[in-house]
């Protein structure tokens, strides 16, 4: 066990969105490291929370079903925590355009309310916020570093931008230690695969395992991908390091950027078969698409010694293996 | 009358925050140009709205007392308008820290709701949004141009950043023509002078006219100042120009940047007497102060041929003249 890992033993950690994709993988790791873990999740059906995500570790942590918009339950839950992994969010770009107010409530207002609660009731807590590359909008240069302007192309991006900014502000003004990770496409076991709401890799995985063709929209877009275990490692490093306080970090992947078409081929190859259809972008998605994106993640590699280790080929294989076994629990 | 001015004849224009400082000056100008003007204002006591601000033009426009947070009244008011000057806002940095949720409701949520209303009920409207230099936070270089990163140092700055971003988004995604002006310190007749809530120049003006010393905090900070008539001109140019759609523009002033100490001396000189005391920053203000700020406003000068004309010396004299006559109406 490294020093960073020892840091988590007996630490009290609250994970918002803890039954979701990244939250539950993080919970598993924290439990393994001996932390005292509480998960908050609203289990909104369209979001990523799934009780099966903590299958096998239910007895080693506590689950509290509630919503980050519920100020009073959050007040009780935040008190006494050493660490707050703040991952709850509305993550669908398209939903944020159709119901912008709900997105604002979750991604902006609830975040402000959580930070106010920290300030009033637990100023010593350390907060790591799950931000997103979506806040950059359409890249003006590549790879995108943290100095890139934020010009979000959807309501979700704007509200996440505000949510992230509150965290940095509360760090700088009130000394609530907080930092943010700007996640790129994160993939792996326990992601939502039911539909394309959170990530296209989810629905691709579902369809290929069901023996159906999946759809690749355009296909030429370059993207980068973080395997969930590598993302979890970044959350741990950020939580354990004072170096991170007040900062925002891009996450990238272990592989160079890849086009969606090449990714589709890689998925078919990792699955030992399957097929997809290339088609043009649906218009409601096209207008909020950002085109090519890949991160310059040298800041976190240098400041926190983060190093993504799982290659796409390996990660996709693990993801397929997981859903080959558990797909019905995610439908 | 120039072409731009002729543009406003018989145009139906709604001004949110229309009884406030800039809103009421804009209303006067629009009425003069023959526009059909409706003002919305909530007259929240701590904000800048004041019925006296439309003294003498009451019969030439309509006033509707309501709040931009009130979705239903806004829905009715926005329908049928050609122009929406969107100036309503919570503008106190300090209040935004003490009551962050109210700031979010007004500066972020109500803006999103207004834009949704435009999208659903009046997609042909042209919107000009009053943004603020506050969203830049502490400048990383000077003068600050529109490419400068946004790292707000208070909750108000974050919510205004989101409010501005919604406008650009709705322009880009839905074709609701919208643009934003990032105002710096704006001054002149009809600003709130009761206290230091909105602008220090307000309380300085009040105190000097009452024969009392005013306070200069620190004094070395460099700032730029826009006389309100010049700001109004920028709103008109932005409204009349397609060039502005989807863009954000800094406003600067007619003079070079000036230190607050020199500004205080200029005010005393313009007043023909008066005194001030220099003191250190109060701690609650210091932590959200941005230090030196002045804008690079070449973008709006070039794109819209905007040219601030009123010098500080002249503007301060006009402001003092106004309040010498009307101070009791603002206390």
Interface residues (C-beta under 8 A of the other chain):
Chain A: X97 X100 X101 X104 X108 X109 X112 X113 X116 X147 X149 X150 X151 X152 X153 X154 X155 X158 X159 X161 X162 X165 X166 X168 X169 X172 X173 X287 X288
Chain B: X97 X100 X101 X104 X108 X109 X112 X113 X116 X147 X149 X150 X151 X152 X153 X154 X155 X158 X159 X161 X162 X165 X166 X168 X169 X172 X173 X287 X288
